Amino acid sequence: MLEKTVSVLVADDDSGVRFTLGQLLKKEGYTVKDAADGDEAVAMAEREDFDVIILDVKMPRMNGLEALGRIRRIRPRTPVLIIAAHGTSAIAHQAIAAGAYDYFTKPFDNTELRIVVKRALERHTLQREIESLQQQVASLKRARHYGTLVGSGRAMQEVYDLIQRVAPQDVTVLILGESGTGKELVAQAIVESSPRRAMPFIKVNCAAIPEQLLESELFGHERGAFTGAVLAKPGKFELANRGTIFLDEIGELSASLQVKLLRVLQEREFERVGGTKPIRVDLRILAATNADLEQRVAEGRFREDLYFRLNVIPLTLPPLRKRLEDLPLLVEHFIALYSQQFNKTIKGVAPEVMDLFLKYPWPGNVRELENVIQRACILTQDSVIGTRWLPPEICQPQTDLHDTPLPNLYRRILPSGLFDDVSVSLSQKIEILTSQAEKELILRALAQCGNRRQAAADLLGISRKSLHNKMTRYGLLDEKLGNEGDKNV
């Protein structure tokens, strides 16, 4: 007797055969139901998931082979046994080719029948166990990874869950997060889990293309639309037709391009630069930004209607400093990646390195961590990465922007004696203080972020373009500090 009741369906137009088989199988501890023809068997299989189904070949209305084909579509994992008349081995072999697990012939031997049913049941049970294990393994993998995203902490689990929910739905997703958190990887994960995964996936970094060229890149242009336009050219929206377009750094769009993008979102149509014929597209739009779009809307720098069109499903990626529980897993992932790439055998990092990693604020987020691990994998000759291969900003204590008491900070950054000079008005002092303090904060942020301008901009809460403009205003671009920053954006 089995611990778990096994259900068997017997389909035969001969009531005597059904009774005999039923009695025999019940003695084995199975629950048995019967059907008088193929139609009835198929209907019962639709309603109930049997562990084993036995079909006679010759039945009225729908024979066993036809019923086999229907049942295989309804219950592809359920083993089906065929009862064939003596001397009809060709039909039995045809049934095996059509997906039957096995067959036995009339008059059947009781011992043989028990063995065949038992084997079919064992196979069915084993298959279910394998599928259960596969689901468990997939669940464990998903807990650590989702596509190319890595992380097992609660924050990333919430990200994975939201990706899984929104990916099948053809809606616009706005991916938010600091630079280096993996916004493009999220977009890739959404696409790979969506119905459009086999269609084009076009990526555009709106901040990396000069404003005067971005309109043509996005919408294309007609021949003669501007100097140098010797041929008509389709834009990214056309190339993404039937697929997905990912607009990174969407907050950097100019006001005129915001208007054109709004039309694409509303109408799914646009004109090429220099063109008059509307072009319709069927695509999904994913956008990303590290800027505070709500603040930009309040400041009049971003259209409110466009913001609401983009922000159908907001998905926020946490910065690395707020998910440090994932840091060991990320370190392990990048070491495995670059050890293989550089043909090295690196087992991990020294305990003191992990301690430094956990104390470091990671202004460049996961991208910065990846760069640190990549550099260490290149330089080290050991099986464990030590502190000597880490950049100095990780090994040295970080200076917080607010370490200096405000009165002392004011006295230090104002020109000598100006703080106590009563002849200088308060408004003049404030104006001088503001500009000097802003320059001081920029210098501190750049120093804290290893002269990486994007990371410094994120730390200061401004865009990289704003940081560039302020550095120009204060003459910082001409200094060695500014030139070094260009190399690590």
Secondary structure, DSSP 8 states (H G I E B T S, - for coil): --SS-EEEEEE-S-HHHHHHHHHHHHHTTEEEEEESSHHHHHHHHHH---SEEEEESS-SSS-HHHHHHHHHHH-TTS-EEEEEETT-HHHHHHHHHTT-SEEEEES--HHHHHHHHHHHHHHHHHHHHHHHHHHHHHHHHHHHEETTEE--SHHHHHHHHHHHHHTTS---EEEE--TTS-HHHHHHHHHHTSTTTTS-EEEEETTTS-HHHHHHHHH-B-TTSSTT--S-B--HHHHTTTSEEEEETGGG--HHHHHHHHHHHHHSEE--BT--S-EE---EEEEEESS-HHHHHHTTSS-HHHHHHHTTEEEE---GGG-GGGHHHHHHHHHHHHHHHTT----EE-HHHHHHHHHS--TTHHHHHHHHHHHHHHH--SSEE-GGGS-HHHHS----TT-S-HHHHHHHHS-TTTTT-TTS-HHHHHHHHHHHHHHHHHHHHHHHTTT-HHHHHHHHTS-HHHHHHHHHHTT-TTSHHHHHHTT--
